[in-house]
Amino acid sequence: PLLTVNVSICILNWEAESLTVCCLKQLLQLKEIEGHADNISIIVVDNNSQDGSDYSIHKFIENASYEKIHFLRNTTNSGYAAGNNLAIRYALEHLSPDFVWILNNDTLPTADSLTQLLEAAKKQPSVAIFGSTLLDENGLVVECAGGSYYSPCLSTYKHALKGLTIEEAAHAELPKPLDYIEGAAMFVRAEVFRTIGLFNEEYFLYFEELDLIRRLPSGSHIDWCKKSFVRHIGGASMESKVAEYHSNVSALMYTRKYHPYCFPFMAVFRFTAKLFRNILTGSWSLNEALVSSYKHYFLSR
């Protein structure tokens, strides 16, 4: 059947040419695109890369067989939320999407992954945001079933149905409603962004998807699209000083805003738990980032 809705797919790149190009190649194999639907647009934002990857990605887009790929350059590396907002804002202003599909550049959607999301969205009009079945790098084991569960007083999360095989997940049900959809693959009704605004750019990395869920209009829901599969080839790649620093700052910001009753305990627990973890693993540079993040957060308030 002819695709009758508009979908904008948003991809954010920062100095990861090979990942972004692989993701784009995979998107060009979507059934809808191979079926010559002209209702799908892809927006790639480069978050001020300094390694020349923006030039290489732009050349790939110029030579691609699909014409509806838009390339935007950010003037600064403003983080995940702001970088994706640039793409979302462009889509809302120029492309009139019904849905916005936000994908990490280290994801590889299967050919019918979008088809399954569109069918789920048609059957469940009250669901504002769907999450796909995120698979590990080999595409054999579930990384998360759409999203995760979050413990605000511990600032810890648990991926839904993590570790199940594809076959096991096909017959599984979520033990309880998800707390949030994983930012690596978020299929969002465009009306959500028109109603509540975009991602909160105060979060440089992490917690922006939790913040978005907290702002959903009353009566809106989130859910797992079981049959939409997306491989996440970089799912365990964010162990760095930058990631450590921003994850702590974002956790403190989010908890102070939405769970103030948890904030004192959470701040102490998170710092202590991470300190001991880093000592036990010999990750001294992560402890530097931990201390720096707490100093920055508390001294700047």
C-alpha positions as MATLAB code, in Angstrom:
seq = 'PLLTVNVSICILNWEAESLTVCCLKQLLQLKEIEGHADNISIIVVDNNSQDGSDYSIHKFIENASYEKIHFLRNTTNSGYAAGNNLAIRYALEHLSPDFVWILNNDTLPTADSLTQLLEAAKKQPSVAIFGSTLLDENGLVVECAGGSYYSPCLSTYKHALKGLTIEEAAHAELPKPLDYIEGAAMFVRAEVFRTIGLFNEEYFLYFEELDLIRRLPSGSHIDWCKKSFVRHIGGASMESKVAEYHSNVSALMYTRKYHPYCFPFMAVFRFTAKLFRNILTGSWSLNEALVSSYKHYFLSR';
ca = [
       0.000    0.000    0.000;
       1.054    3.561   -0.705;
       2.610    5.300    2.291;
       0.244    8.118    3.239;
       2.097    9.647    6.208;
       5.275   11.687    6.325;
       8.222   10.371    8.325;
      11.367   12.331    9.147;
      14.368   10.270   10.296;
      16.941   12.173   12.363;
      20.588   11.078   12.615;
      23.250   12.900   14.652;
      26.939   12.582   13.782;
      29.984   13.604   15.745;
      33.312   12.395   14.390;
      31.957    8.966   13.449;
      31.913    8.855    9.671;
      31.935    5.071    9.295;
      29.071    4.542   11.753;
      26.915    7.246   10.196;
      27.489    6.027    6.646;
      26.668    2.431    7.665;
      23.462    3.680    9.286;
      22.515    5.625    6.152;
      23.207    2.635    3.908;
      20.944    0.542    6.109;
      18.183    3.159    6.025;
      18.294    3.177    2.228;
      17.268   -0.492    2.405;
      14.029    0.263    4.257;
      11.066   -1.252    2.410;
       9.407    2.132    2.091;
      12.462    3.756    0.528;
      13.157    0.811   -1.765;
       9.490    1.000   -2.725;
      10.113    4.564   -3.929;
       7.913    6.247   -1.335;
       8.518    9.993   -1.385;
       7.087   10.532    2.112;
      10.291    9.712    3.980;
      13.030   12.225    4.635;
      16.364   11.673    6.355;
      18.017   14.574    8.170;
      21.672   14.199    9.137;
      23.148   16.742   11.541;
      26.888   17.008   12.035;
      27.620   18.269   15.549;
      30.670   20.344   14.572;
      33.034   17.421   13.867;
      36.692   18.377   13.627;
      37.949   15.202   11.917;
      36.579   15.793    8.416;
      33.782   13.274    8.822;
      31.205   15.937    7.960;
      32.776   16.342    4.515;
      32.836   12.583    3.884;
      29.222   12.143    4.963;
      28.137   15.056    2.808;
      29.859   13.476   -0.208;
      28.089   10.166    0.480;
      24.731   11.957    0.619;
      25.442   13.799   -2.628;
      26.159   10.498   -4.381;
      23.277    8.571   -2.799;
      20.467    7.334   -5.009;
      17.849    8.716   -2.627;
      17.252   12.455   -2.959;
      15.407   13.173    0.274;
      18.470   13.262    2.536;
      19.130   16.646    4.114;
      22.503   17.529    5.614;
      22.867   20.190    8.325;
      26.029   21.406   10.034;
      25.901   22.582   13.632;
      28.281   25.441   14.419;
      29.131   23.966   17.839;
      29.114   20.557   19.467;
      26.091   21.333   21.587;
      25.310   17.804   22.741;
      22.778   15.111   21.952;
      19.619   17.061   22.757;
      20.563   20.254   20.918;
      22.006   18.378   17.941;
      18.856   16.321   17.480;
      16.713   19.394   18.041;
      18.329   20.990   15.013;
      17.115   18.087   12.884;
      13.669   17.939   14.512;
      13.162   21.683   14.145;
      14.158   21.529   10.474;
      11.697   18.681    9.910;
       8.821   20.482   11.638;
       9.461   23.720    9.737;
      10.101   22.304    6.264;
       8.880   18.708    5.933;
       5.524   18.519    7.764;
       6.158   15.104    9.334;
       3.517   12.963   11.017;
       6.275   11.011   12.776;
       9.870   11.734   13.750;
      12.169    8.722   14.072;
      15.259    9.565   16.121;
      18.067    7.069   15.616;
      21.608    6.936   16.938;
      24.177    6.819   14.175;
      25.389    3.478   15.572;
      22.071    1.750   14.845;
      21.141   -0.551   11.959;
      17.369   -0.888   11.458;
      16.061   -3.951    9.612;
      14.280   -3.461    6.296;
      10.772   -3.723    7.783;
      11.493   -1.932   11.071;
       9.731    1.258    9.962;
       6.800   -0.717    8.543;
       6.254   -2.334   11.920;
       6.397    1.018   13.723;
       3.847    2.557   11.365;
       1.486   -0.387   11.807;
       1.814   -0.187   15.592;
       1.181    3.565   15.547;
      -1.983    3.049   13.482;
      -3.319    0.422   15.898;
      -2.410    2.346   19.075;
      -3.267    6.033   18.578;
      -2.807    6.847   22.288;
       0.882    5.869   22.178;
       2.977    8.994   21.716;
       6.394    7.329   21.478;
       7.369    3.803   20.456;
      10.677    2.090   21.047;
      11.969   -0.667   18.791;
      13.507   -3.933   19.944;
      17.145   -2.914   20.300;
      19.465   -5.833   19.582;
      23.143   -6.326   20.330;
      25.840   -5.850   17.719;
      25.324   -9.344   16.286;
      21.565   -8.974   16.130;
      20.951  -12.084   18.239;
      20.275  -10.882   21.779;
      17.920   -8.192   23.076;
      19.660   -5.112   24.447;
      16.345   -3.623   25.477;
      12.685   -4.079   24.608;
      11.876   -0.537   23.582;
      13.078    1.142   26.726;
      14.038    0.835   30.355;
      13.034    1.149   33.987;
      14.498    3.890   36.149;
      15.071    4.036   39.908;
      15.119    7.751   40.818;
      16.573    7.365   44.327;
      19.498    5.277   43.048;
      19.782    6.918   39.599;
      20.094    3.426   38.111;
      18.294    1.889   35.161;
      17.421   -1.572   33.934;
      16.896   -2.387   30.252;
      13.593   -4.158   29.683;
      13.996   -7.871   28.791;
      17.750   -7.469   28.357;
      19.535  -10.711   27.465;
      16.621  -12.554   25.867;
      17.092  -14.102   22.440;
      14.935  -12.846   19.573;
      12.902  -16.048   19.785;
      12.324  -15.614   23.523;
      11.403  -11.945   23.117;
       8.802  -12.822   20.469;
       6.744  -14.566   23.164;
       7.602  -12.248   26.050;
       5.600   -9.402   27.528;
       6.848   -6.409   29.461;
       6.613   -7.035   33.228;
       5.296   -3.482   33.696;
       4.980   -0.273   31.662;
       8.273    1.280   30.581;
       9.583    4.351   32.376;
      11.180    5.724   29.233;
      12.046    4.912   25.627;
      15.725    4.479   24.823;
      17.084    7.485   22.936;
      18.938    5.235   20.481;
      15.651    4.558   18.652;
      12.623    6.737   19.424;
       9.613    6.812   17.093;
       7.715    9.948   18.074;
       4.437   11.379   16.845;
       5.415   14.798   15.519;
       2.486   16.339   17.364;
       4.332   15.587   20.604;
       7.103   18.013   19.688;
       4.604   20.573   18.405;
       2.730   20.401   21.725;
       5.413   20.157   24.426;
       8.514   21.403   22.631;
      11.739   19.614   21.787;
      14.418   17.926   23.911;
      15.609   19.930   26.914;
      18.990   21.291   25.812;
      20.177   21.716   29.397;
      21.143   18.041   29.147;
      24.303   17.681   27.076;
      24.272   13.877   27.214;
      21.824   11.465   28.857;
      18.471   11.943   30.626;
      16.990   14.030   27.821;
      14.650   11.145   26.910;
      13.503   10.766   30.538;
      12.832   14.505   30.671;
      10.814   14.296   27.436;
       8.640   11.474   28.805;
       7.925   13.474   31.967;
       6.540   16.294   29.814;
       4.130   14.181   27.745;
       0.517   15.409   27.750;
      -1.967   13.663   30.023;
      -3.370   10.543   28.383;
      -0.274    9.927   26.267;
       1.596    6.654   26.583;
       4.859    5.045   25.550;
       5.242    1.455   24.394;
       7.438   -1.227   22.858;
       7.058   -2.136   19.179;
       8.051   -5.786   19.445;
       8.447   -6.519   15.726;
      10.588   -3.490   14.887;
      14.221   -4.601   15.162;
      17.216   -2.270   15.347;
      20.769   -3.469   15.904;
      22.744   -1.216   18.232;
      26.381   -1.726   17.348;
      27.708    0.833   19.814;
      25.545   -0.076   22.783;
      28.417   -0.400   25.250;
      30.833    2.171   23.869;
      30.356    5.216   26.122;
      32.939    4.541   28.862;
      34.845    7.800   28.707;
      35.619   10.834   30.849;
      33.216   12.944   28.787;
      30.401   10.417   29.169;
      31.100   10.028   32.900;
      31.099   13.773   33.480;
      27.870   14.496   31.610;
      26.006   11.451   32.923;
      26.567   12.684   36.480;
      25.630   16.287   35.773;
      22.503   15.178   33.922;
      21.517   12.749   36.687;
      21.799   15.501   39.291;
      19.824   17.959   37.151;
      17.060   15.468   36.384;
      16.667   14.280   39.974;
      16.629   17.801   41.400;
      13.903   18.737   38.900;
      11.584   15.714   39.020;
      12.448   13.781   42.195;
      13.593   16.394   44.748;
      12.693   14.116   47.665;
      15.323   11.644   46.377;
      17.980   14.213   45.625;
      20.105   14.194   48.841;
      20.278   10.399   49.042;
      20.741    9.959   45.292;
      23.603   12.482   45.093;
      25.538   10.752   47.895;
      24.740    7.218   46.728;
      25.719    7.873   43.116;
      29.006    9.525   44.052;
      29.964    6.771   46.520;
      28.960    3.892   44.255;
      30.827    5.296   41.270;
      33.871    6.166   43.350;
      34.221    2.589   44.595;
      33.476    1.115   41.180;
      36.195    3.206   39.569;
      38.690    2.335   42.312;
      37.976   -1.383   41.986;
      38.361   -1.266   38.205;
      41.373    1.049   38.241;
      39.498    3.713   36.257;
      41.214    6.709   37.822;
      40.390    9.047   34.943;
      36.684    8.362   35.492;
      37.086    9.385   39.132;
      38.555   12.687   37.947;
      35.469   13.211   35.809;
      33.206   12.187   38.697;
      34.711   14.734   41.091;
      34.730   17.403   38.399;
      31.056   16.859   37.566;
      29.961   17.197   41.187;
      32.110   20.292   41.678;
      30.663   21.908   38.569;
      27.065   21.094   39.455;
      27.120   22.230   43.072;
      29.429   25.240   42.692;
      27.453   26.608   39.743;
      24.166   26.678   41.680;
];
